[in-house]
Amino acid sequence: MSAEQAIQPENFKRRGFHYRTLVKAGARFVELQGAAVAADFGAPEEEARTARHLGLMDLSPLPRTGFKGPGTAEWLSAQGVDVPGESNRAVRQGDGALALRLAPSEVMILGDLAVQGGLPAKLNQAWDSETTPPAMPRGFPLPRDETHAWFLVTGARASAMFAKICAVDLRPQFFPDGHIAQTSLAKMTGTIVRDDKGEVPAFHVLADSASAEYLWGCLIDAMAEFEGGPVGLSAVSGI
């Protein structure tokens, strides 16, 4: 990212819930489809190495959505979504998005990190465009981009770090790729989704947006022992 591409997050409506914390930490922001996203913290090559060891990035400005209620899974399937067959499982979609089945009638969609596929927006538009009464129940949409902060923890030391703040054993032999844990995390409710990037372990962390700054601080504190730290979205391409 060049200096010319850097933008000021306060000028954008879509930005991280705790963007000021990231600014203080030296984050440099870029615009992705109208959102201010922390691209790096000034050392992208070093951050790529950190991401393979233990990194934390804020994905909260990126698109996501959710649907809940009777008929949710069936309606999403009719829209072309590969819905997991059981709860607490995640399935990667063709465009890179991720479908999380949190309950029999609740699914969350995390957009692709390249912000190119646009699945959350397509699904929201499809639901809104159905003006005639549906032939079967289809659930109702949930504004997950407003209710949930979205972080990504990556690296070989991630499961060891989580052991300090979460009772669930997230080692790969107990928590494989595609598994979801809805649990207590740093004394608050959170959702952890395993979504490895190649050979690098990776975990999406979703929690109450009002507690984003608190949770970020807890994760950064837990990482200190393992020499982990914050990284920008550009680090994903270096994994």
URGIKA-V880624 format. One record per residue. N is the residue number from 1. RES is the residue in one letter. OMEGA is omega in degrees with one decimal (* if undefined). Layout:
# URGIKA-V880624
n=N res=RES omega=OMEGA
n=N res=RES omega=OMEGA
This chain:
# URGIKA-V880624
n=1 res=M omega=179.5
n=2 res=S omega=180.0
n=3 res=A omega=-178.3
n=4 res=E omega=-178.4
n=5 res=Q omega=-175.9
n=6 res=A omega=179.4
n=7 res=I omega=179.5
n=8 res=Q omega=-174.1
n=9 res=P omega=-179.2
n=10 res=E omega=178.6
n=11 res=N omega=-175.9
n=12 res=F omega=177.0
n=13 res=K omega=178.7
n=14 res=R omega=-178.9
n=15 res=R omega=179.9
n=16 res=G omega=-178.8
n=17 res=F omega=-179.4
n=18 res=H omega=-173.6
n=19 res=Y omega=179.7
n=20 res=R omega=175.9
n=21 res=T omega=179.7
n=22 res=L omega=177.9
n=23 res=V omega=179.7
n=24 res=K omega=-180.0
n=25 res=A omega=176.8
n=26 res=G omega=-178.3
n=27 res=A omega=172.1
n=28 res=R omega=-171.8
n=29 res=F omega=172.3
n=30 res=V omega=178.4
n=31 res=E omega=173.2
n=32 res=L omega=179.5
n=33 res=Q omega=174.7
n=34 res=G omega=179.4
n=35 res=A omega=176.3
n=36 res=A omega=-175.2
n=37 res=V omega=176.4
n=38 res=A omega=-177.5
n=39 res=A omega=177.5
n=40 res=D omega=178.9
n=41 res=F omega=174.5
n=42 res=G omega=-178.5
n=43 res=A omega=-172.8
n=44 res=P omega=-179.8
n=45 res=E omega=177.8
n=46 res=E omega=179.8
n=47 res=E omega=175.8
n=48 res=A omega=176.4
n=49 res=R omega=178.1
n=50 res=T omega=-179.3
n=51 res=A omega=177.9
n=52 res=R omega=-179.5
n=53 res=H omega=176.4
n=54 res=L omega=-177.9
n=55 res=G omega=178.9
n=56 res=L omega=177.7
n=57 res=M omega=179.5
n=58 res=D omega=178.9
n=59 res=L omega=-173.4
n=60 res=S omega=178.9
n=61 res=P omega=-175.9
n=62 res=L omega=-174.4
n=63 res=P omega=172.4
n=64 res=R omega=178.8
n=65 res=T omega=178.8
n=66 res=G omega=178.2
n=67 res=F omega=-175.1
n=68 res=K omega=175.7
n=69 res=G omega=179.5
n=70 res=P omega=178.1
n=71 res=G omega=-176.5
n=72 res=T omega=-176.8
n=73 res=A omega=-178.1
n=74 res=E omega=179.2
n=75 res=W omega=178.7
n=76 res=L omega=176.8
n=77 res=S omega=178.5
n=78 res=A omega=177.2
n=79 res=Q omega=178.1
n=80 res=G omega=179.5
n=81 res=V omega=174.5
n=82 res=D omega=-175.7
n=83 res=V omega=177.3
n=84 res=P omega=-176.2
n=85 res=G omega=179.4
n=86 res=E omega=-178.9
n=87 res=S omega=-179.8
n=88 res=N omega=174.6
n=89 res=R omega=179.0
n=90 res=A omega=180.0
n=91 res=V omega=176.2
n=92 res=R omega=179.3
n=93 res=Q omega=-176.6
n=94 res=G omega=-178.9
n=95 res=D omega=179.5
n=96 res=G omega=176.6
n=97 res=A omega=-178.0
n=98 res=L omega=176.5
n=99 res=A omega=-179.5
n=100 res=L omega=175.3
n=101 res=R omega=-175.7
n=102 res=L omega=179.4
n=103 res=A omega=-179.8
n=104 res=P omega=-178.5
n=105 res=S omega=177.4
n=106 res=E omega=-179.7
n=107 res=V omega=173.2
n=108 res=M omega=179.2
n=109 res=I omega=173.8
n=110 res=L omega=-179.3
n=111 res=G omega=178.1
n=112 res=D omega=-174.7
n=113 res=L omega=176.4
n=114 res=A omega=-179.8
n=115 res=V omega=179.8
n=116 res=Q omega=-176.6
n=117 res=G omega=176.0
n=118 res=G omega=-176.8
n=119 res=L omega=178.9
n=120 res=P omega=-179.8
n=121 res=A omega=179.5
n=122 res=K omega=-179.4
n=123 res=L omega=177.3
n=124 res=N omega=-179.8
n=125 res=Q omega=179.8
n=126 res=A omega=179.7
n=127 res=W omega=-178.8
n=128 res=D omega=-174.2
n=129 res=S omega=179.8
n=130 res=E omega=-175.3
n=131 res=T omega=179.1
n=132 res=T omega=179.0
n=133 res=P omega=-178.0
n=134 res=P omega=-179.9
n=135 res=A omega=179.2
n=136 res=M omega=178.9
n=137 res=P omega=-179.0
n=138 res=R omega=-179.2
n=139 res=G omega=179.8
n=140 res=F omega=-176.8
n=141 res=P omega=177.6
n=142 res=L omega=-177.3
n=143 res=P omega=-174.4
n=144 res=R omega=177.2
n=145 res=D omega=177.3
n=146 res=E omega=-172.8
n=147 res=T omega=-173.0
n=148 res=H omega=166.2
n=149 res=A omega=-175.9
n=150 res=W omega=176.4
n=151 res=F omega=173.9
n=152 res=L omega=176.3
n=153 res=V omega=-177.5
n=154 res=T omega=170.6
n=155 res=G omega=-176.0
n=156 res=A omega=-177.4
n=157 res=R omega=-175.3
n=158 res=A omega=-177.1
n=159 res=S omega=177.2
n=160 res=A omega=177.6
n=161 res=M omega=-178.8
n=162 res=F omega=-179.3
n=163 res=A omega=179.9
n=164 res=K omega=-172.5
n=165 res=I omega=-176.7
n=166 res=C omega=-177.0
n=167 res=A omega=-179.8
n=168 res=V omega=177.5
n=169 res=D omega=-175.1
n=170 res=L omega=175.0
n=171 res=R omega=-171.4
n=172 res=P omega=-179.6
n=173 res=Q omega=179.3
n=174 res=F omega=-175.4
n=175 res=F omega=-174.4
n=176 res=P omega=176.5
n=177 res=D omega=179.6
n=178 res=G omega=179.0
n=179 res=H omega=-178.6
n=180 res=I omega=173.3
n=181 res=A omega=172.7
n=182 res=Q omega=-163.2
n=183 res=T omega=173.0
n=184 res=S omega=-176.6
n=185 res=L omega=-177.5
n=186 res=A omega=177.0
n=187 res=K omega=173.8
n=188 res=M omega=180.0
n=189 res=T omega=179.3
n=190 res=G omega=177.1
n=191 res=T omega=-179.8
n=192 res=I omega=-176.9
n=193 res=V omega=177.2
n=194 res=R omega=-177.0
n=195 res=D omega=-173.4
n=196 res=D omega=177.2
n=197 res=K omega=-173.5
n=198 res=G omega=179.0
n=199 res=E omega=-178.2
n=200 res=V omega=176.1
n=201 res=P omega=-179.7
n=202 res=A omega=-176.6
n=203 res=F omega=169.6
n=204 res=H omega=177.4
n=205 res=V omega=-178.5
n=206 res=L omega=-177.3
n=207 res=A omega=-179.4
n=208 res=D omega=-176.3
n=209 res=S omega=-179.8
n=210 res=A omega=-178.5
n=211 res=S omega=-175.2
n=212 res=A omega=-177.6
n=213 res=E omega=178.2
n=214 res=Y omega=-177.1
n=215 res=L omega=177.3
n=216 res=W omega=179.3
n=217 res=G omega=177.9
n=218 res=C omega=179.9
n=219 res=L omega=178.4
n=220 res=I omega=179.3
n=221 res=D omega=-179.8
n=222 res=A omega=-178.9
n=223 res=M omega=-172.9
n=224 res=A omega=-179.5
n=225 res=E omega=-175.3
n=226 res=F omega=179.9
n=227 res=E omega=174.9
n=228 res=G omega=-179.6
n=229 res=G omega=-178.3
n=230 res=P omega=175.7
n=231 res=V omega=179.3
n=232 res=G omega=-178.3
n=233 res=L omega=-179.4
n=234 res=S omega=-180.0
n=235 res=A omega=-179.7
n=236 res=V omega=-179.1
n=237 res=S omega=179.7
n=238 res=G omega=-179.4
n=239 res=I omega=*
